[in-house]
Amino acid sequence: MTDSGKLRAAEAASEPVVLDLNADHPGDLLLAWLRELLYCFSTKKLVLMDFEFTALSEKALRAEAIGKRFNPERDEARHEVKAITYHQFKLEKIKDGWRAEVIVDI
């Protein structure tokens, strides 16, 4: 959606954000996480970064992040993400963690 590296270096206003999510399955939790990130950008123009997870399991997470305010007059807009979808969504546990495939609507 934008270059977070440039946004991080810019004088963008910062806001602390707490994300507290629960789901019945790990895949639902991942989708809820991605949708929450998109919601923060779409409604508040916040690009969330610098996450600190204070709780994380297969069905719940709590994270604190810094939201940098996106300013379309100053910051580069790349692709608008319209939605996070279930279309061909895959999540599998692998030896070293998890592997996900997520298609987003742009």
C-alpha positions, -999 to +999 in steps of 0.1 A: +000+000+000+030+023+007+067+022+015+067+017+053+105+024+053+100+059+040+070+064+062+091+053+092+117+079+084+092+107+077+079+130+103+046+112+103+026+115+135+027+083+156-001+067+176+001+037+199-024+009+189-034-022+208-048-052+189-066-078+209-080-106+187-096-141+192-107-168+168-117-204+168-089-215+144-054-203+136-064-195+100-093-173+112-069-156+136-045-148+107-073-134+086-086-113+115-051-099+120-047-090+084-082-075+083-075-054+114-043-040+098-064-031+067-091-016+088-066+007+106-053+019+073-086+023+056-104+041+084-077+059+103-049+061+077-025+044+101+002+021+089+010-002+118+046-012+125+070-020+153+048-048+168+053-062+203+033-093+209+023-096+246+003-127+240+002-152+211-014-186+207-032-204+179-065-188+189-056-154+203-032-126+201-025-093+218-001-069+202+010-033+207+021-014+176+030+021+165+007+036+139+023+060+115-002+084+099-003+081+061-006+114+044-014+111+006+001+145-001+035+134+013+036+096+012+037+073-018+005+054-025+011+021-042-018-004-044-050+000-026-060-032-008-098-035-008-102-068+011-085-098+027-103-129+012-108-166+019-103-173-018-076-200-021-065-192+015-041-218+029-024-221+063-003-250+072+020-258+101+055-267+089+086-278+108+098-243+116+065-225+120+036-217+097+032-211+060+003-191+046-010-181+012-034-152+012-049-134-018-060-098-013-084-079-035-067-048-050 
